[in-house]
């Protein structure tokens, strides 16, 4: 299956990444991965209401607790291994590539085992019931399968065979949803519902393994001396990943300590929406990561150009995403929680702006990673943590959920700002087009105003606002040429 999902023999990574078509393939791959991500969210809309109705509020709370512990453990112990693996796979070849990939596979399995052990230890020390402890363990095993899937997709990402990457995610989500429905119909409890994560992840791993056979070693290396060398290099990045996992969720903890349960519930509804969308920039922008790694190694001019274009596109797409959340907030919260969740809509309108900052931070983060500037990434995430803590303590007591939303926005924009400065210092040839920021803010403001002026239905308002946003960009001559070229190609083929 090629980037469009059709069957084809994948070309070598070097052949694809060094061709003029690489940018177009990455753009189409971004669309495919975004579509796959959206499909996963739709499947979640089937599973989550069933879970809530089957387990009721108390049971669903326990289910979410076990899954959250497993997710945090998996995120922290992921350590950026998949990102490092993608860089190494793209930058190296032959025996050197195979050696490092085998070592990273071994490191991945070791980290996963430590993650399961850490989750088990925490759940036991926290005094959870035996059911919740067992549920945490089985959920952690399932999450380990997911991070293993991420690592195994590295050859597909490097060869820009992104249709298969999206297919793997869809297979996992579809199997998970089908098994959840089956367990609910059978009257199963929390542990069986958490256990379905493992076979769902295994199905995706089997699919991906068949596709990458011959592209990377599937037998892990157990050379601990090599592990030590890799850990010494990636340690700052691993800490940065851990900080990003903590600071983004710190506002929820602050709300539970400094505000009422009702206000915490409103913020949690908004937070859940933004938490899902925060992952989108990494998926969409990450498709171009192999290209900039190869360019950084071989072609400084191409690297600088690709970094600039990635930054500009990220600002524009981030602005569009923020516009959609501002105009569609009431519809989103109504779908999730009904009329009782209506007070969460103003919170989401504020917190939705954070997505724009995330797009910018990710766009700067990938070039920094390609240059091995891990300390800069660490400093940027530390800045996000400090800002989150400071603004949360200052605003939550007075503004409750809205204060927490402002803290999230401030943290993401602080992360973006530090990342921009770090990238400009790391490579003076990467002259980021910062003028796109005020243009995007103007276009976004006019688009939001047009949407609120129409005020027919939130979905229609989002469509109108998005169209106006695009027209303003055309007037400023900043509409992405990549999209125009892609649409012309589609029109020619049709």
Secondary structure, 3 states (H helix, E strand, C coil): CCCCCCCCCCCCHHHHHCCCCHHHHHHHHHHHHHHHHHHHHHHHHHHHHHHHHHHHHHHHHHHHHHHHHHHHHHHHHHCCHHHHHHHHHHHCCHHHHHHHHHHHHHHHHHHHHHHHHHHHHHHHHCCCCHHHHHHHHHHHHHHHHHHHHHHHCHHHHHCCCHHHHHHHHHHHHHHHHHHHHHHHHCCCCHHHHHHHHHHHHHHHHHHHHHHHECCECCCCCCCHHHHHHHHHHHHHHHHHHHHHHHHHHHHHHHHHHHCCHHHHHHHHHHHHHHHHHHHHHHHHHHCCHHHHHHHHHHCHHHHHHHHHHHHHHHHHHHHHHHHHHHHHHHHHHHHHHHHHHCCHHHHHHHHCCHHHHHHHHHHHHHHHHHCCCHHHHHHHHHHHHHHHHHHHHHHHHHHCHHHHHHHHHHHHHHHHHHHHHHHHHHCCCCCCCCHHHHHHHHHHHHHHHHHHHHCCCHHHHHHHHHHHHHHHHHHCCCCCHHHHHHHHHHHHHC
